[in-house]
Amino acid sequence: MSTTSDEQEAAAVVELSEIEVVLVTYRSRALVETLLARLPRDLPLVVVDNSGGADAVADVLEGREHARYLDGGGVGFARAANLGAWSSERPYLVFVNPDTAPTPEQLFALVEELKGDPGLAAVSATTVTHDGRVELGVGGWEPTVGRVLVYATGLHSRFPTAGVFARPEPHQEIDLEWLTGACLAVPRETFVALGGFDEQHFIYNEDMAYGRRLREAGLRQKLRTDLLVPHAGAGSGGAKTTMLQMRGASMFDYVRRHNSAPAAHTMRLVLAAGSLGRAAVCRARGNPDAAAGFAAYNRGLWRGAPDMS
């Protein structure tokens, strides 16, 4: 991926001493190796391992002078990411998923954006699929009954700013209420003051909750749609259906905690109808794996997270 002159200027302005990359991993050694091979060996970073050393990911950090390894204790993404943030001494943090592929210039560009605007509490890159298409859910808006209905019925493809999850065009300016944590830069002091990611979410929706926290504090966030970062998507973590059940459980937990009971249960019904409808379409089209994924999401909405013991 080529870099712009603005990215190159940002890389020259931001000092290595000002930044630390936070990588939360779970049995993701191969992904971490690939990611780090693209990044400077002197880039400060912390790997928070939620698998208890099962894949010896600490060995990947050998020879990296400014790399740290922390045992995340299997406590989920939010707590592990916060552990990395609380233990850091750098003024700016960039949370990066192991299955993304940002360039050094893109990481520095995110931090340069923060340095230039004290009112920003978060800046994220735009993640794209292997074919260069912007992913659905690079950020989005607070779930409401109306927005959930647009998403569940698929109308977000015709009305792209009316649903819950955003898919902007590259270089499109767009105002969002939350940003994906796949490649997200924050000022550490602000992040800590806001309480970091919401640890009531084991995984998923912690980025949505952080967006809510910073809005309530009168702060802003920005999606850099000119910074396109490849993202494998579901490339790390547990089995796909397990993760999708957790996604459904986390979504309902989020809307339940931030809405009235009638509104939350209405949103669950709408999301369930949408996921079951998509599952039926996938089965009819001969795609049982995708159908199983939507069915797993529906289980999460009603039964909660799967047993991980």
C-alpha positions, 0 to 999 in steps of 0.5 A: 500500500502506498503512503501519502505525503501527509502520512510521511510528514506525520511519521517525521513529526511523531517521536517513537517515545510518544507512542505505544502499540497495544496488541491483545492476542488470543492464540494469534502468534502467526498473525502477530509475527506477520504484523510485526514483520511490517513494523519497525523493530524499535517501535514501542509495543505491548502484547497482552496475551489472553491465552496464558502463553499457549502459543508462546507469543512472547517469543515473537518479541525477542530482539525488540528493545521496546517491546513488552509482554503481559499475561492478560489472564484470559479476561477478555479484550476490554480488560486486557486492552486496559491492562496494556493502557494502564501499564504504559508510560507513553502519551499516545496509544494505538490499539491494533488487532493482530489480524490487521496490517497497518503501515508505520506511516498510518500509525503515526498519522493517527497519532499526529491527528491527536496531537493536533487537536486536544478535543479528540479522544479517539482517531481510527483508521478505516479497515478494508477487506482483502479486495479493498472494500471498506468493511461494514462496522468501521464505526457507527451510531448509537443503537436505537429501535429505528436504526436497528430496524434499518440494519436488520432489514438490510435497508442500510445498503440504501440508506448508509447513514441510517443504520447502526454500522457505517461503511463510508467510501474512502476519503468520505467525511462522516460523523460517527458516534463510535469507532472500531477498535481494530486500529484506534489511537487514543491519548492515554491520559484521556483514555484513562480518565474516561475509564478506558474500555468498558470491562463489562463487555468481555469482547465486542461493543467495548468500542461502542461503549467508549464512543458513548463515554467520550461523547458524554464527556463532550469530546470528539472522535474521528474516522480517517477514511483516507487511511485504509488498513487491511483487516482479515476479519475474524482472523484471531480468537476462538471458533467463528460461531463461538465469536458470533454468539458472543457478538450477539450476547454483547450487543443485547447486553449493551442495548439493555444497559443503555435503554429502557426495557421495552426498547431493549427487548424490541431491538432484540426481537428486530435483530433476531428476526434479521439474523434468522432471515439472513440465515434462511437466505444463506441456507437457500443459497447453499452457504451453510457456514454463513447460515450457522454464523447468523444462527449463532448470533441469534443464540447470543441475543437470547441465551447470552455468551457461550460457556468458555470453560 
